[in-house]
Amino acid sequence: MTPAKPPTTPPLTGLRVLDLATLFAGPLAATMLGDFGAEVIKVEHPSRPDPSRGHGPSKDGVGLWWKLLGRNKRTMTLDLSTPGGRETLLRLAATADVIVENFRPGTLEKWDLGWQELSAANPRLVLTRVTGFGQFGPYARRPGFGTLAEAMSGFAAVTGEPGGPPTLPPFGLADSIAGLTTAYAVLTALAARERTGRGQVVDMAIIEPILTVLGPQPLWYDQLGFVQPRTGNRSTNNAPRNTYRTADGRWVAVSTSAQSIAERVLRLVGRPELIAEPWFASGTERAAHADVLDEAVGGWIARHTRAEVIEAFEKAQAAIAPIQDVRDVMTDPQYAALETLTTVEDPELGPLRMQNVLFRLSETPGAISWAGRPHGADTDAVLAELGLTEREITTLRKEGAL
């Protein structure tokens, strides 16, 4: 634990974000901003809340994923397709710095809530549009989800065992990458606003950030015609690099991206003669001889328990990690030292263990003030702060706008 410091003002304090998005990429971006002090108002449809409230396991009828994704957000309801909902959003937009939305292109325009209307209400507004395929192009109006991005970006094509089918991740990888990228894009647009005094539109296509994360594949193909194959846990760039089973039936992962690490591993497992082979000096050539190296490393690991293997690798200053599931993560001493997991008190479910803010700042750290709140919990409070009277709020509710 680091020493406690006096309370500080989070770096994004004073920033108001309207989160109109659903599911994962857009809402995650808003969560990241809220973690560092932005005031985030989650705007949901009165009868069709963010589907993430119902994704995955629940406890006592309360969706647990939402508790994570909805943290640090106030919640209100608004039907943007109604006249009252449209007018209320424009009033909210006039007070906001950022709007995050993920409707299909043209939807906000259909409601007369496009960039023209929103920027007229607030010229300093940053309108952040997160969609599967972006705001233009032949696929723009298709339904878009992270799974499609994982498929068409090339990620699934290189994931899986050789000769096996392409493999999709069992979690929202593309959405999460796009969410983090969107938070970066928002802050970039806000930095530009400091110079120009004007807001702008952020066009985030979920299919794009994951392509960047995949590395130089387009460059390799452009220059060499090289198409990366599926290699399972092996790498085309270095070896040994794999998962290996220990004598007690557990698993570890070994990486040798650096030449010096590869040499240490082979000495550790008692095969120093392989270091003298001409092919051992190159990561790519080592990868071409992965069968030999995996047999050497895997054979040694299979004769020792996981604790013995990790201790020996650490003593040799070689890179290794246990294959952990969430049970291990919850008790891992490094995660504990970093306070990567934290406890949040929740009025609905009591104490909740969840991921902490994404990074540490030495002077202006982020914090989790509350977990995801019930649907529409802050509607009346937000509207009252906007200047609406009880009568006006009642009228909007009767109209179906709330």
C-alpha positions as CSV (number, residue, x, y, z in Angstrom):
1,M,0.0,0.0,0.0
2,T,1.3,3.4,-0.9
3,P,1.1,6.1,1.9
4,A,-2.2,7.9,2.0
5,K,-2.2,11.4,0.5
6,P,-4.5,14.3,1.2
7,P,-7.6,14.4,-1.0
8,T,-7.0,15.9,-4.4
9,T,-9.2,17.1,-7.2
10,P,-9.4,14.5,-10.0
11,P,-8.0,15.7,-13.3
12,L,-11.2,15.6,-15.2
13,T,-13.3,17.4,-12.6
14,G,-15.6,19.9,-14.3
15,L,-16.0,17.8,-17.4
16,R,-19.6,16.8,-18.1
17,V,-20.2,13.7,-20.3
18,L,-23.6,12.5,-21.6
19,D,-23.4,8.7,-22.2
20,L,-26.1,7.8,-24.7
21,A,-24.4,4.6,-25.8
22,T,-25.3,1.0,-25.1
23,L,-23.4,-2.2,-24.5
24,F,-19.7,-1.8,-24.4
25,A,-17.4,0.3,-26.4
26,G,-19.1,3.7,-25.9
27,P,-20.1,3.2,-22.3
28,L,-16.6,1.9,-21.4
29,A,-15.1,5.1,-22.7
30,A,-17.5,7.1,-20.5
31,T,-16.6,4.9,-17.6
32,M,-12.9,5.6,-18.1
33,L,-13.6,9.4,-18.1
34,G,-15.7,9.1,-15.0
35,D,-13.0,7.2,-13.1
36,F,-10.9,10.3,-13.3
37,G,-13.5,12.8,-12.2
38,A,-15.7,13.6,-15.2
39,E,-19.4,13.9,-14.3
40,V,-21.0,11.2,-16.4
41,I,-24.8,11.1,-16.9
42,K,-26.0,7.8,-18.3
43,V,-29.1,8.5,-20.5
44,E,-31.1,5.4,-21.2
45,H,-34.5,4.7,-22.9
46,P,-37.3,4.6,-20.4
47,S,-38.4,1.1,-21.3
48,R,-35.3,-0.3,-23.0
49,P,-32.3,0.2,-20.8
50,D,-28.7,-0.5,-21.7
51,P,-28.6,-4.3,-22.5
52,S,-25.4,-4.6,-20.5
53,R,-27.7,-4.5,-17.4
54,G,-28.8,-8.0,-18.4
55,H,-25.6,-9.4,-19.8
56,G,-23.9,-12.2,-17.9
57,P,-24.6,-13.5,-14.4
58,S,-26.8,-11.5,-12.0
59,K,-27.3,-11.5,-8.2
60,D,-30.8,-10.9,-6.7
61,G,-31.9,-9.9,-10.1
62,V,-29.2,-7.2,-10.5
63,G,-26.8,-7.5,-13.4
64,L,-23.2,-7.6,-12.2
65,W,-21.6,-6.4,-15.5
66,W,-23.6,-3.2,-15.2
67,K,-22.2,-2.6,-11.7
68,L,-18.7,-2.4,-13.4
69,L,-19.7,-0.6,-16.6
70,G,-22.0,1.8,-14.9
71,R,-19.7,2.9,-12.1
72,N,-19.3,6.6,-11.4
73,K,-22.3,7.4,-13.6
74,R,-25.6,9.0,-12.7
75,T,-28.5,7.5,-14.5
76,M,-31.6,9.0,-16.1
77,T,-34.1,8.1,-18.7
78,L,-35.0,9.9,-21.9
79,D,-36.8,8.9,-25.1
80,L,-34.9,10.9,-27.7
81,S,-37.5,10.2,-30.4
82,T,-40.2,12.2,-28.6
83,P,-40.5,16.0,-28.9
84,G,-39.9,16.4,-25.1
85,G,-37.0,14.0,-25.1
86,R,-35.4,15.9,-28.0
87,E,-35.8,19.3,-26.4
88,T,-34.5,18.0,-23.1
89,L,-31.4,16.5,-24.7
90,L,-30.6,19.8,-26.4
91,R,-30.9,21.5,-23.0
92,L,-28.6,18.9,-21.5
93,A,-26.2,19.2,-24.5
94,A,-25.9,23.0,-23.8
95,T,-24.4,22.1,-20.4
96,A,-22.2,19.2,-21.5
97,D,-18.6,18.9,-22.9
98,V,-19.0,15.5,-24.4
99,I,-21.7,13.3,-25.8
100,V,-21.0,9.6,-26.4
101,E,-23.5,7.8,-28.7
102,N,-23.5,4.6,-30.7
103,F,-26.7,4.7,-32.7
104,R,-26.6,3.6,-36.3
105,P,-25.5,6.5,-38.6
106,G,-28.4,8.7,-39.4
107,T,-30.5,7.9,-36.3
108,L,-29.7,11.1,-34.4
109,E,-30.3,13.0,-37.7
110,K,-33.7,11.4,-38.0
111,W,-34.6,12.8,-34.6
112,D,-33.2,16.2,-35.6
113,L,-30.4,15.7,-33.1
114,G,-27.5,15.5,-35.5
115,W,-24.2,17.5,-35.3
116,Q,-25.9,20.6,-36.8
117,E,-28.5,20.8,-34.0
118,L,-26.2,19.8,-31.2
119,S,-23.3,22.1,-32.2
120,A,-25.8,24.9,-32.5
121,A,-26.9,24.3,-28.9
122,N,-23.3,24.1,-27.8
123,P,-20.4,25.0,-30.2
124,R,-17.9,23.6,-27.7
125,L,-19.5,20.2,-27.6
126,V,-17.5,17.1,-28.6
127,L,-19.9,14.6,-30.2
128,T,-18.3,11.1,-30.0
129,R,-19.9,8.6,-32.4
130,V,-19.0,4.9,-31.8
131,T,-20.2,2.4,-34.4
132,G,-19.1,-0.9,-35.8
133,F,-18.0,0.5,-39.2
134,G,-17.9,4.3,-38.9
135,Q,-20.1,7.0,-40.2
136,F,-19.6,6.4,-43.9
137,G,-18.6,3.7,-46.4
138,P,-20.5,0.7,-47.8
139,Y,-21.0,-1.0,-44.4
140,A,-21.8,2.1,-42.3
141,R,-25.5,1.3,-41.8
142,R,-25.0,-2.4,-41.0
143,P,-25.5,-3.5,-37.4
144,G,-22.1,-3.6,-35.9
145,F,-20.7,-5.5,-32.9
146,G,-17.3,-6.3,-31.6
147,T,-17.5,-9.9,-32.8
148,L,-17.7,-8.7,-36.4
149,A,-14.6,-6.5,-35.8
150,E,-12.7,-9.5,-34.4
151,A,-13.6,-11.4,-37.5
152,M,-13.0,-8.9,-40.3
153,S,-9.9,-7.3,-38.8
154,G,-7.8,-10.5,-39.1
155,F,-7.8,-11.3,-35.4
156,A,-9.8,-14.5,-35.6
157,A,-7.8,-15.6,-38.7
158,V,-4.6,-15.7,-36.8
159,T,-6.0,-17.1,-33.5
160,G,-6.4,-20.8,-32.9
161,E,-4.4,-23.9,-33.6
162,P,-2.7,-24.6,-36.9
163,G,-5.2,-26.4,-39.1
164,G,-8.0,-25.6,-36.7
165,P,-10.9,-23.1,-37.2
166,P,-10.5,-19.3,-36.7
167,T,-11.1,-18.5,-33.0
168,L,-13.0,-15.6,-31.5
169,P,-12.2,-14.3,-28.0
170,P,-14.7,-15.3,-25.2
171,F,-15.0,-11.7,-24.1
172,G,-15.5,-8.3,-25.7
173,L,-12.0,-7.7,-27.0
174,A,-12.7,-5.4,-29.9
175,D,-15.3,-3.4,-27.9
176,S,-12.9,-3.0,-25.0
177,I,-10.0,-1.8,-27.3
178,A,-12.4,0.6,-29.0
179,G,-13.6,1.9,-25.7
180,L,-10.1,2.7,-24.4
181,T,-9.3,4.3,-27.8
182,T,-12.5,6.3,-27.6
183,A,-11.5,7.8,-24.3
184,Y,-8.2,8.8,-25.8
185,A,-10.0,10.3,-28.8
186,V,-12.2,12.3,-26.5
187,L,-9.3,13.8,-24.6
188,T,-7.5,14.6,-27.9
189,A,-10.6,16.5,-29.1
190,L,-10.8,18.3,-25.8
191,A,-7.2,19.3,-26.0
192,A,-7.8,20.7,-29.5
193,R,-10.8,22.6,-28.1
194,E,-8.5,24.4,-25.7
195,R,-6.7,25.9,-28.7
196,T,-9.6,26.5,-31.1
197,G,-12.5,27.1,-28.7
198,R,-14.7,24.7,-30.8
199,G,-15.9,21.2,-30.4
200,Q,-15.9,18.6,-33.1
201,V,-17.1,15.1,-34.1
202,V,-15.2,12.0,-33.1
203,D,-15.9,9.1,-35.6
204,M,-14.8,5.9,-33.9
205,A,-15.2,2.6,-35.9
206,I,-14.8,-0.5,-33.8
207,I,-13.2,-2.3,-36.7
208,E,-10.2,0.0,-36.6
209,P,-8.5,0.0,-33.2
210,I,-8.2,-3.8,-33.2
211,L,-6.4,-3.6,-36.5
212,T,-3.8,-1.4,-35.0
213,V,-3.4,-3.7,-32.0
214,L,-2.7,-6.6,-34.5
215,G,0.6,-4.9,-35.4
216,P,2.4,-4.8,-38.8
217,Q,0.3,-7.4,-40.6
218,P,-0.8,-5.0,-43.4
219,L,2.8,-3.8,-43.8
220,W,4.1,-7.4,-43.9
221,Y,1.6,-8.2,-46.6
222,D,2.2,-5.0,-48.6
223,Q,6.0,-5.4,-48.7
224,L,6.4,-9.2,-48.6
225,G,3.1,-10.8,-49.4
226,F,3.3,-12.5,-46.0
227,V,0.0,-13.6,-44.5
228,Q,0.4,-14.6,-40.8
229,P,-0.8,-18.1,-40.2
230,R,-2.5,-19.6,-37.1
231,T,0.2,-20.8,-34.8
232,G,-1.7,-21.6,-31.6
233,N,0.3,-20.5,-28.6
234,R,3.5,-20.3,-30.6
235,S,4.9,-17.2,-32.1
236,T,6.4,-16.6,-35.6
237,N,8.8,-14.2,-34.1
238,N,10.5,-16.1,-31.3
239,A,10.7,-19.5,-29.5
240,P,10.4,-21.1,-27.0
241,R,7.0,-19.3,-26.5
242,N,4.2,-21.5,-25.4
243,T,2.2,-22.8,-22.5
244,Y,3.6,-25.9,-20.7
245,R,2.1,-28.3,-18.2
246,T,3.9,-28.9,-14.9
247,A,4.3,-32.1,-12.9
248,D,1.4,-31.2,-10.6
249,G,-1.0,-30.7,-13.6
250,R,-0.9,-26.9,-13.6
251,W,0.2,-24.6,-16.4
252,V,2.8,-21.9,-17.0
253,A,3.5,-19.5,-19.9
254,V,7.1,-18.9,-21.1
255,S,8.2,-16.0,-23.3
256,T,11.7,-15.4,-24.9
257,S,11.2,-12.3,-26.9
258,A,14.8,-11.2,-26.0
259,Q,17.8,-13.3,-27.1
260,S,19.3,-13.2,-23.6
261,I,16.2,-14.6,-22.1
262,A,16.1,-17.4,-24.6
263,E,19.7,-18.3,-23.7
264,R,18.9,-18.3,-20.0
265,V,15.9,-20.6,-20.5
266,L,17.9,-23.2,-22.4
267,R,20.7,-23.2,-19.8
268,L,18.1,-23.6,-17.1
269,V,16.5,-26.6,-18.7
270,G,19.9,-28.3,-19.3
271,R,20.1,-27.8,-23.0
272,P,22.9,-25.3,-23.5
273,E,24.2,-27.0,-26.6
274,L,21.2,-25.6,-28.5
275,I,22.4,-22.1,-27.9
276,A,25.4,-22.9,-30.2
277,E,23.2,-23.8,-33.1
278,P,23.4,-21.3,-36.0
279,W,19.6,-20.8,-36.0
280,F,19.4,-20.0,-32.3
281,A,20.8,-16.4,-32.8
282,S,17.6,-15.2,-34.6
283,G,14.1,-15.1,-33.1
284,T,12.5,-16.0,-36.4
285,E,14.9,-18.9,-36.9
286,R,14.2,-20.1,-33.3
287,A,10.5,-20.0,-34.1
288,A,11.2,-22.3,-37.2
289,H,12.7,-24.8,-34.7
290,A,9.9,-24.5,-32.1
291,D,9.4,-28.3,-32.0
292,V,13.0,-28.9,-30.8
293,L,12.8,-26.0,-28.3
294,D,9.3,-26.9,-27.0
295,E,10.5,-30.5,-26.4
296,A,13.5,-29.2,-24.4
297,V,11.6,-26.7,-22.3
298,G,8.3,-28.6,-22.0
299,G,10.1,-31.8,-21.0
300,W,12.0,-30.1,-18.2
301,I,8.9,-28.3,-16.9
302,A,6.9,-31.5,-16.9
303,R,9.3,-33.0,-14.4
304,H,8.8,-30.2,-11.8
305,T,5.9,-28.7,-9.9
306,R,4.6,-25.2,-10.9
307,A,6.1,-23.7,-7.7
308,E,9.5,-25.3,-8.5
309,V,9.4,-24.1,-12.1
310,I,8.5,-20.5,-11.2
311,E,11.2,-20.4,-8.5
312,A,13.8,-21.7,-10.9
313,F,12.9,-19.3,-13.7
314,E,12.9,-16.3,-11.4
315,K,16.3,-17.3,-10.0
316,A,17.6,-17.6,-13.6
317,Q,15.9,-14.2,-14.5
318,A,13.9,-15.8,-17.2
319,A,10.4,-14.7,-18.1
320,I,7.5,-16.9,-16.9
321,A,4.0,-16.5,-15.5
322,P,1.5,-19.0,-14.1
323,I,-1.7,-19.5,-16.2
324,Q,-4.2,-18.1,-13.8
325,D,-8.0,-18.1,-13.8
326,V,-10.0,-15.5,-12.0
327,R,-9.7,-17.3,-8.6
328,D,-5.9,-16.9,-8.8
329,V,-6.2,-13.3,-10.0
330,M,-8.2,-12.4,-6.9
331,T,-5.4,-13.5,-4.6
332,D,-2.3,-12.7,-6.8
333,P,0.3,-10.8,-4.7
334,Q,1.3,-8.5,-7.6
335,Y,-2.3,-7.5,-8.3
336,A,-2.7,-7.0,-4.6
337,A,0.4,-4.7,-4.3
338,L,-0.9,-2.6,-7.2
339,E,-4.4,-2.6,-5.8
340,T,-5.7,-3.6,-9.2
341,L,-8.8,-4.9,-7.6
342,T,-10.7,-2.8,-5.1
343,T,-13.9,-3.0,-3.0
344,V,-16.8,-0.8,-3.8
345,E,-19.7,-0.5,-1.4
346,D,-23.0,-0.8,-3.2
347,P,-26.5,-0.1,-1.6
348,E,-28.1,-2.9,-3.6
349,L,-25.6,-5.7,-3.2
350,G,-23.2,-4.7,-0.5
351,P,-19.4,-4.8,-1.0
352,L,-18.3,-5.6,-4.6
353,R,-14.9,-6.6,-5.7
354,M,-14.0,-5.2,-9.1
355,Q,-11.2,-3.8,-11.3
356,N,-9.8,-0.5,-10.0
357,V,-9.2,2.5,-12.2
358,L,-7.0,1.8,-15.2
359,F,-3.8,3.5,-14.1
360,R,-2.2,5.3,-11.2
361,L,-1.5,9.1,-11.2
362,S,0.9,10.3,-8.5
363,E,-0.8,13.6,-7.9
364,T,-4.4,13.4,-9.2
365,P,-5.5,9.8,-8.9
366,G,-8.8,8.5,-10.1
367,A,-11.4,6.8,-7.9
368,I,-14.6,4.8,-7.9
369,S,-17.3,6.6,-6.0
370,W,-20.1,4.2,-6.7
371,A,-21.0,1.1,-8.7
372,G,-23.6,1.1,-11.5
373,R,-26.9,2.7,-10.2
374,P,-30.5,1.5,-10.9
375,H,-32.2,2.4,-14.2
376,G,-33.2,6.1,-14.1
377,A,-32.3,6.6,-10.5
378,D,-31.2,10.2,-11.0
379,T,-33.7,11.4,-13.6
380,D,-35.5,13.9,-11.5
381,A,-32.4,15.2,-9.8
382,V,-30.6,15.8,-13.1
383,L,-33.6,17.5,-14.7
384,A,-34.2,19.7,-11.6
385,E,-30.5,20.8,-11.8
386,L,-31.2,21.7,-15.4
387,G,-33.9,24.0,-14.2
388,L,-37.0,22.0,-15.0
389,T,-39.9,22.3,-12.6
390,E,-41.8,19.4,-11.0
391,R,-44.7,20.2,-13.3
392,E,-42.4,20.1,-16.4
393,I,-40.9,16.8,-15.3
394,T,-44.4,15.4,-14.7
395,T,-45.5,16.5,-18.2
396,L,-42.5,14.8,-19.8
397,R,-43.2,11.6,-17.9
398,K,-46.8,11.7,-19.1
399,E,-45.6,12.3,-22.6
400,G,-43.5,9.2,-22.4
401,A,-40.2,11.1,-22.8
402,L,-39.0,9.9,-19.4
